[in-house]
């Protein structure tokens, strides 16, 4: 099987998590009667300082339900051009919400207030209604960058001045909180809605939670139904999410330490490594050869990595990666660097 750095979604439930799933109290969640789902939604909302939560099967559904809930058809949503909800969700917002994207630029996936201001068009029959700003933290395509409140607040304030709602794709929000040394609730506080993913760094097998005010979540529940996200005895998987929130947040620092070690070692080998202002559990490096070539050669040595561009690789540390796996990967990369330079 090898050491799998492709994503933190490849983790497998630990025995303790499996035991929690086996013991889960269940009911019919569509009727609101699954105690484990209800508990997960309440716990996640409390951890982020919001009123209510909604358990959904995936991060994509969480983001798309959020956009549906915030907008009407034809509205304008402002988003960084590298954000997950735009880049990796298959054009779903065009299909379900019927919104129009206004794509912004900015370092580490974060537009400046000035960039947002310049993109707002005056009210006019020829222009769509500006409705929502969608941000991402940590930012995947920016190398897993954790974005601080000092950078976010001025942008959010600018959005508020135009009456925009603000959504956070917080799939890896707990990575950001751990890296920045602040509470996840502090990072979530300025946003109207936040999605968190349980199946990435937290190690659950499936599931995300969309979090916001009670009226927002009541409306979002309707859209979850539209998208087929109403589940029945979902407590079996909600229990894994509860276990993850209780046990797998503080250990994220271990992933960050391993990623920093790998970034430093790879840089010393001569690789061009992307270093975010505040790194987390990702290492991205640019190569002088096609990424596909590197991926194939590394896989022969039982090191699995992913591509983030024609010549860019992404490595993600997670709870199934230990020090031995890191050492093996670095040895393989060292040999590969020697072959490239030769």
C-alpha positions as CSV (number, residue, x, y, z in Angstrom):
1,X,0.0,0.0,0.0
2,X,2.9,2.4,0.7
3,X,2.9,5.7,2.4
4,X,0.0,7.8,1.2
5,X,0.6,11.5,1.1
6,X,-2.1,12.2,-1.6
7,X,-4.5,13.8,0.9
8,X,-5.7,13.7,4.5
9,X,-8.9,12.1,3.2
10,X,-7.2,8.7,2.9
11,X,-7.1,8.0,6.6
12,X,-8.8,4.9,8.0
13,X,-10.8,4.9,11.2
14,X,-8.9,3.8,14.3
15,X,-10.2,0.9,16.3
16,X,-11.4,3.3,19.0
17,X,-13.3,5.3,16.4
18,X,-14.8,2.0,15.0
19,X,-15.9,1.1,18.6
20,X,-17.6,4.4,18.9
21,X,-19.4,3.8,15.6
22,X,-20.5,0.3,16.7
23,X,-21.9,1.7,20.0
24,X,-23.7,4.7,18.4
25,X,-27.3,5.4,19.4
26,X,-29.3,5.9,16.2
27,X,-32.7,7.0,15.0
28,X,-34.1,8.5,11.8
29,X,-32.3,11.8,11.1
30,X,-34.7,13.1,8.5
31,X,-37.3,13.0,11.3
32,X,-34.7,14.7,13.6
33,X,-34.6,11.6,15.8
34,X,-31.0,10.4,15.5
35,X,-29.5,11.2,18.9
36,X,-25.9,10.9,17.6
37,X,-26.5,13.2,14.7
38,X,-28.2,15.7,17.0
39,X,-25.3,15.6,19.4
40,X,-22.8,16.0,16.6
41,X,-24.6,19.1,15.2
42,X,-24.9,20.6,18.7
43,X,-21.3,19.9,19.6
44,X,-19.9,21.3,16.3
45,X,-22.0,24.4,16.6
46,X,-20.9,25.0,20.2
47,X,-17.2,24.5,19.3
48,X,-17.6,27.2,16.7
49,X,-19.7,29.6,18.7
50,X,-22.8,29.3,16.6
51,X,-26.4,28.4,17.2
52,X,-26.9,25.3,15.1
53,X,-25.3,22.7,12.8
54,X,-26.4,20.5,9.9
55,X,-24.7,17.1,9.2
56,X,-24.1,16.4,5.5
57,X,-22.2,13.7,3.7
58,X,-19.5,15.8,2.2
59,X,-17.7,19.2,2.2
60,X,-18.9,19.9,-1.3
61,X,-22.5,19.5,-0.2
62,X,-21.8,21.7,2.8
63,X,-20.5,24.5,0.6
64,X,-23.3,24.1,-2.0
65,X,-26.0,24.1,0.6
66,X,-24.5,27.2,2.1
67,X,-24.5,29.0,-1.2
68,X,-28.1,27.9,-1.8
69,X,-29.1,29.2,1.6
70,X,-27.4,32.6,1.2
71,X,-28.5,33.4,-2.3
72,X,-31.2,33.6,-4.9
73,X,-30.8,32.7,-8.6
74,X,-28.7,35.2,-10.5
75,X,-27.0,36.6,-7.4
76,X,-23.3,37.4,-7.5
77,X,-20.9,35.5,-5.2
78,X,-17.3,36.8,-4.7
79,X,-14.7,34.1,-4.4
80,X,-10.9,33.7,-4.9
81,X,-10.2,32.0,-8.2
82,X,-8.3,29.1,-6.4
83,X,-11.0,28.4,-3.8
84,X,-12.3,24.9,-3.5
85,X,-16.0,25.8,-3.9
86,X,-15.2,27.3,-7.4
87,X,-12.2,25.2,-8.5
88,X,-13.0,21.7,-7.3
89,X,-16.8,21.3,-7.0
90,X,-17.6,20.6,-10.6
91,X,-19.5,23.7,-11.4
92,X,-22.1,22.7,-8.8
93,X,-23.1,26.3,-8.0
94,X,-24.1,26.9,-11.6
95,X,-26.3,23.8,-11.5
96,X,-28.0,24.2,-8.1
97,X,-27.8,27.9,-7.1
98,X,-27.8,29.5,-10.5
99,X,-25.4,32.1,-9.1
100,X,-22.7,34.0,-11.0
101,X,-19.1,33.9,-9.7
102,X,-17.0,37.0,-9.5
103,X,-13.5,35.6,-9.4
104,X,-10.9,37.5,-7.2
105,X,-7.2,37.3,-6.9
106,X,-4.9,37.7,-3.9
107,X,-2.0,36.1,-2.1
108,X,-2.6,32.8,-0.3
109,X,-6.2,32.6,-1.5
110,X,-7.2,35.8,0.3
111,X,-8.3,38.9,-1.7
112,X,-7.5,42.3,-0.3
113,X,-10.3,44.7,0.8
114,X,-9.3,46.9,-2.2
115,X,-9.7,44.0,-4.6
116,X,-13.2,43.3,-3.3
117,X,-14.1,47.0,-3.4
118,X,-13.1,47.3,-7.0
119,X,-15.1,44.3,-8.0
120,X,-18.4,45.6,-6.6
121,X,-20.4,47.1,-9.4
122,X,-23.0,49.9,-8.7
123,X,-26.6,48.9,-8.4
124,X,-27.9,48.8,-12.0
125,X,-30.4,46.7,-14.0
126,X,-27.5,45.4,-16.0
127,X,-25.6,44.0,-13.0
128,X,-26.3,41.0,-10.8
129,X,-27.1,41.5,-7.1
130,X,-23.9,41.2,-5.0
131,X,-24.9,38.8,-2.3
132,X,-22.0,36.7,-0.8
133,X,-18.3,36.5,-0.1
134,X,-16.9,33.0,0.2
135,X,-13.5,32.4,1.8
136,X,-11.4,29.3,2.6
137,X,-9.3,28.6,5.7
138,X,-6.9,26.8,5.5
139,X,-6.5,27.4,1.8
140,X,-5.7,24.3,-0.1
141,X,-4.2,25.6,-3.3
142,X,-2.2,28.1,-1.4
143,X,-0.2,25.2,0.2
144,X,-2.5,24.7,3.2
145,X,-2.0,28.3,4.3
146,X,-3.7,29.2,7.6
147,X,-5.2,32.7,7.2
148,X,-5.1,34.9,10.3
149,X,-7.9,37.1,11.6
150,X,-5.7,40.1,11.1
151,X,-5.9,39.4,7.4
152,X,-9.6,38.3,7.3
153,X,-11.3,41.0,9.4
154,X,-10.6,44.0,7.1
155,X,-11.8,41.9,4.1
156,X,-15.0,40.8,6.0
157,X,-15.6,44.4,7.1
158,X,-15.4,45.5,3.5
159,X,-17.9,42.8,2.5
160,X,-20.3,43.9,5.3
161,X,-20.2,47.5,4.1
162,X,-21.8,46.3,0.9
163,X,-24.4,44.1,2.6
164,X,-22.7,40.8,1.6
165,X,-23.1,37.7,3.6
166,X,-19.9,35.9,4.4
167,X,-19.3,32.1,4.2
168,X,-16.2,30.2,5.3
169,X,-15.2,26.9,3.7
170,X,-13.5,25.7,6.9
171,X,-12.9,22.1,5.7
172,X,-9.5,22.3,7.6
173,X,-10.5,25.1,10.0
174,X,-9.1,23.2,13.0
175,X,-5.7,22.9,11.2
176,X,-5.8,26.7,10.9
177,X,-6.8,27.2,14.6
178,X,-4.0,24.9,15.8
179,X,-1.4,26.5,13.6
180,X,-2.4,30.1,14.6
181,X,-2.7,29.2,18.2
182,X,-6.3,30.4,18.6
183,X,-9.7,28.9,19.2
184,X,-11.7,27.7,16.2
185,X,-14.6,29.7,17.5
186,X,-12.5,32.9,17.2
187,X,-11.8,32.1,13.5
188,X,-15.4,31.3,12.9
189,X,-16.9,34.3,14.7
190,X,-16.9,36.9,11.9
191,X,-18.7,34.5,9.5
192,X,-22.4,34.0,8.9
193,X,-21.8,30.3,8.0
194,X,-18.9,27.9,8.3
195,X,-18.4,24.4,6.9
196,X,-16.1,21.9,8.6
197,X,-14.9,18.6,7.3
198,X,-14.7,15.6,9.6
199,X,-13.0,13.3,7.0
200,X,-9.9,15.3,6.3
201,X,-7.4,15.9,9.1
202,X,-9.7,14.8,11.8
203,X,-9.8,11.2,10.4
204,X,-13.5,10.4,10.3
205,X,-14.5,8.2,7.3
206,X,-17.2,10.5,6.0
207,X,-19.1,13.7,6.8
208,X,-19.1,17.5,7.2
209,X,-21.1,19.9,9.3
210,X,-22.5,23.3,8.1
211,X,-22.8,25.7,11.0
212,X,-24.7,29.0,11.4
213,X,-27.6,30.7,13.1
214,X,-30.8,28.6,13.8
215,X,-32.8,30.3,11.0
216,X,-30.0,29.8,8.6
217,X,-29.7,26.1,9.4
218,X,-33.5,25.6,9.3
219,X,-33.4,27.0,5.7
220,X,-30.3,25.0,4.9
221,X,-32.0,21.7,6.0
222,X,-34.5,22.2,3.1
223,X,-31.7,22.5,0.6
224,X,-29.9,19.4,2.0
225,X,-33.1,17.5,1.3
226,X,-33.2,18.9,-2.3
227,X,-29.6,17.6,-2.9
228,X,-30.4,14.2,-1.5
229,X,-28.4,14.7,1.7
230,X,-31.2,13.6,4.2
231,X,-29.9,10.4,5.8
232,X,-31.6,7.9,8.0
233,X,-29.7,6.1,10.8
234,X,-26.7,8.4,10.2
235,X,-25.7,8.2,13.8
236,X,-23.3,5.4,12.9
237,X,-21.2,7.8,11.0
238,X,-22.0,10.8,13.2
239,X,-20.4,8.9,16.0
240,X,-17.1,8.9,14.1
241,X,-17.4,12.7,13.8
242,X,-18.0,13.1,17.5
243,X,-14.9,10.9,18.3
244,X,-12.8,13.0,15.8
245,X,-13.9,16.3,17.4
246,X,-13.1,14.9,20.9
247,X,-9.8,13.2,20.2
248,X,-8.2,14.3,16.9
249,X,-7.9,18.1,17.0
250,X,-4.8,18.8,19.2
251,X,-2.9,16.0,17.5
252,X,-3.0,18.0,14.3
253,X,0.1,19.8,15.5
254,X,1.9,16.4,15.0
255,X,1.0,16.6,11.3
256,X,2.1,20.2,11.1
257,X,5.5,19.3,12.6
258,X,6.1,16.5,10.2
259,X,5.1,18.7,7.2
260,X,7.5,21.4,8.3
261,X,10.3,18.9,8.7
262,X,9.6,17.6,5.2
263,X,9.5,21.1,3.7
264,X,12.8,21.9,5.2
265,X,14.4,18.6,4.1
266,X,13.1,18.8,0.6
267,X,14.3,22.4,0.3
268,X,17.8,21.3,1.3
269,X,17.7,18.7,-1.4
270,X,17.2,21.4,-4.0
271,X,13.4,21.2,-4.5
272,X,11.5,24.4,-4.9
273,X,9.1,24.3,-1.9
274,X,6.1,26.6,-1.4
275,X,6.2,28.1,2.1
276,X,3.0,29.8,3.2
277,X,3.1,32.5,5.8
278,X,1.5,30.1,8.3
279,X,2.0,26.5,7.1
280,X,-0.1,23.5,8.3
281,X,-0.1,19.9,7.0
282,X,0.7,20.4,3.4
283,X,4.0,20.6,1.4
284,X,3.9,21.7,-2.2
285,X,7.0,21.6,-4.4
286,X,7.7,22.6,-8.0
287,X,9.7,20.3,-10.3
288,X,11.8,20.6,-13.4
289,X,9.9,17.6,-14.8
290,X,6.2,16.7,-15.3
291,X,4.4,15.9,-12.1
292,X,3.0,12.8,-13.7
293,X,6.5,11.5,-14.2
294,X,7.4,12.1,-10.6
295,X,4.2,10.5,-9.3
296,X,4.8,7.3,-11.3
297,X,8.4,7.0,-10.2
298,X,7.7,7.7,-6.5
299,X,4.8,5.2,-6.6
300,X,7.3,2.5,-7.6
301,X,9.0,3.2,-4.3
302,X,5.7,3.0,-2.3
303,X,5.4,6.8,-1.9
304,X,2.0,8.1,-3.1
305,X,1.7,11.9,-3.8
306,X,-0.7,14.1,-5.8
307,X,-0.4,16.7,-8.5
308,X,-1.4,20.3,-8.0
309,X,-0.3,21.5,-11.5
310,X,1.7,20.3,-14.5
311,X,4.9,20.4,-12.5
312,X,3.7,20.8,-8.9
313,X,3.3,18.0,-6.3
314,X,1.3,18.1,-3.1
315,X,2.1,16.0,0.0
316,X,-0.3,16.0,2.9
317,X,0.5,14.7,6.4
318,X,-2.2,13.1,8.5
319,X,-2.8,10.7,11.3
320,X,-1.8,7.6,9.2
321,X,1.6,9.1,8.5
322,X,4.3,8.5,11.1
323,X,7.9,9.4,11.4
324,X,9.0,6.2,9.7
325,X,6.8,7.0,6.7
326,X,8.3,10.5,6.5
327,X,11.8,9.2,6.6
328,X,11.1,6.7,3.9
329,X,9.5,9.4,1.7
330,X,12.5,11.7,2.2
331,X,14.9,8.9,1.2
332,X,12.9,8.3,-2.0
333,X,12.8,12.0,-2.8
334,X,16.5,12.3,-2.2
335,X,17.2,9.5,-4.7
336,X,14.7,11.1,-7.2
337,X,16.4,14.5,-6.9
338,X,19.7,12.9,-7.7
339,X,18.2,11.3,-10.9
340,X,16.7,14.7,-11.9
341,X,19.9,16.6,-11.4
342,X,21.9,13.9,-13.2
